[in-house]
Amino acid sequence: MEELRPLDWLDVEDIGIALFDAEPELDPLSVRFTELRDMVIALPGFRGAKERCNEKILEAIQMAWFEEAQEA
């Protein structure tokens, strides 16, 4: 079994992929930032501190997730 690399807030592309893998039917643009923050924190291997998160990072994660969904 492949071991997951720890994720942090700046791993936006990897987080976007992980969110798409976890919720392929969910529209990323329908997720509020507070929900998105909690979803990211709940990802396996995520090690980022909650207080290091901000709106700019969440927006980048949401767009990475959206782009992953569009490519699927």
CYANA upper distance limits for C-alpha pairs under 8 A (distance plus 0.5 A):
  4 LEU  CA     44 PRO  CA      8.36
  4 LEU  CA     45 GLY  CA      6.62
  5 ARG  CA     45 GLY  CA      7.10
  6 PRO  CA     45 GLY  CA      5.24
  6 PRO  CA     46 PHE  CA      6.07
  6 PRO  CA     47 ARG  CA      6.56
  7 LEU  CA     11 ASP  CA      6.66
  7 LEU  CA     14 ASP  CA      8.27
  7 LEU  CA     15 ILE  CA      7.89
  7 LEU  CA     45 GLY  CA      6.45
  7 LEU  CA     46 PHE  CA      5.02
  7 LEU  CA     47 ARG  CA      6.26
  7 LEU  CA     48 GLY  CA      7.38
  8 ASP  CA     46 PHE  CA      6.58
  8 ASP  CA     47 ARG  CA      6.14
  8 ASP  CA     48 GLY  CA      4.97
  9 TRP  CA     48 GLY  CA      6.27
  9 TRP  CA     52 ARG  CA      7.99
  9 TRP  CA     53 CYS  CA      7.13
  9 TRP  CA     57 ILE  CA      7.44
 10 LEU  CA     57 ILE  CA      7.66
 11 ASP  CA     15 ILE  CA      6.58
 12 VAL  CA     16 GLY  CA      6.50
 12 VAL  CA     57 ILE  CA      8.11
 12 VAL  CA     60 ALA  CA      6.91
 12 VAL  CA     61 ILE  CA      5.36
 12 VAL  CA     64 ALA  CA      7.04
 13 GLU  CA     17 ILE  CA      6.84
 13 GLU  CA     61 ILE  CA      7.42
 13 GLU  CA     64 ALA  CA      5.99
 13 GLU  CA     65 TRP  CA      8.10
 14 ASP  CA     18 ALA  CA      6.66
 15 ILE  CA     19 LEU  CA      6.55
 15 ILE  CA     40 VAL  CA      7.64
 15 ILE  CA     61 ILE  CA      7.12
 15 ILE  CA     64 ALA  CA      8.32
 15 ILE  CA     65 TRP  CA      8.01
 16 GLY  CA     20 PHE  CA      6.72
 16 GLY  CA     61 ILE  CA      6.11
 16 GLY  CA     62 GLN  CA      7.33
 16 GLY  CA     63 MET  CA      8.19
 16 GLY  CA     64 ALA  CA      5.30
 16 GLY  CA     65 TRP  CA      4.31
 16 GLY  CA     66 PHE  CA      8.09
 16 GLY  CA     68 GLU  CA      7.32
 17 ILE  CA     21 ASP  CA      6.64
 17 ILE  CA     64 ALA  CA      7.92
 17 ILE  CA     65 TRP  CA      6.57
 17 ILE  CA     68 GLU  CA      6.71
 18 ALA  CA     22 ALA  CA      6.62
 18 ALA  CA     43 LEU  CA      8.04
 19 LEU  CA     23 GLU  CA      6.43
 19 LEU  CA     24 PRO  CA      8.25
 19 LEU  CA     39 MET  CA      8.30
 19 LEU  CA     40 VAL  CA      7.99
 19 LEU  CA     43 LEU  CA      8.35
 19 LEU  CA     65 TRP  CA      6.95
 20 PHE  CA     24 PRO  CA      5.37
 20 PHE  CA     65 TRP  CA      6.47
 20 PHE  CA     68 GLU  CA      7.23
 20 PHE  CA     69 ALA  CA      6.92
 24 PRO  CA     69 ALA  CA      7.69
 26 LEU  CA     30 SER  CA      8.35
 27 ASP  CA     31 VAL  CA      7.75
 27 ASP  CA     66 PHE  CA      8.06
 28 PRO  CA     62 GLN  CA      6.60
 28 PRO  CA     63 MET  CA      8.39
 28 PRO  CA     65 TRP  CA      6.85
 28 PRO  CA     66 PHE  CA      6.05
 29 LEU  CA     62 GLN  CA      7.52
 29 LEU  CA     66 PHE  CA      7.61
 31 VAL  CA     35 GLU  CA      6.78
 31 VAL  CA     36 LEU  CA      6.66
 32 ARG  CA     36 LEU  CA      6.62
 33 PHE  CA     37 ARG  CA      6.48
 33 PHE  CA     55 GLU  CA      7.92
 33 PHE  CA     58 LEU  CA      6.98
 33 PHE  CA     59 GLU  CA      8.39
 34 THR  CA     38 ASP  CA      6.93
 35 GLU  CA     39 MET  CA      6.64
 36 LEU  CA     40 VAL  CA      6.64
 36 LEU  CA     58 LEU  CA      7.70
 36 LEU  CA     62 GLN  CA      8.29
 37 ARG  CA     41 ILE  CA      6.75
 37 ARG  CA     50 LYS  CA      8.46
 37 ARG  CA     53 CYS  CA      8.13
 37 ARG  CA     58 LEU  CA      7.47
 38 ASP  CA     42 ALA  CA      6.69
 39 MET  CA     43 LEU  CA      7.01
 40 VAL  CA     46 PHE  CA      7.71
 41 ILE  CA     46 PHE  CA      6.54
 41 ILE  CA     47 ARG  CA      8.14
 41 ILE  CA     48 GLY  CA      7.83
 41 ILE  CA     50 LYS  CA      7.92
 42 ALA  CA     46 PHE  CA      7.63
 48 GLY  CA     52 ARG  CA      7.70
 49 ALA  CA     53 CYS  CA      7.85
 53 CYS  CA     57 ILE  CA      6.98
 53 CYS  CA     58 LEU  CA      7.76
 54 ASN  CA     58 LEU  CA      6.80
 55 GLU  CA     59 GLU  CA      6.52
 56 LYS  CA     60 ALA  CA      6.82
 57 ILE  CA     61 ILE  CA      6.72
 58 LEU  CA     62 GLN  CA      6.54
 59 GLU  CA     63 MET  CA      6.70
 60 ALA  CA     64 ALA  CA      6.68
 61 ILE  CA     65 TRP  CA      6.65
 62 GLN  CA     66 PHE  CA      6.57
 63 MET  CA     67 GLU  CA      6.54
 64 ALA  CA     68 GLU  CA      6.69
 65 TRP  CA     69 ALA  CA      6.73
 66 PHE  CA     70 GLN  CA      6.72
 67 GLU  CA     71 GLU  CA      6.84
 68 GLU  CA     72 ALA  CA      6.97
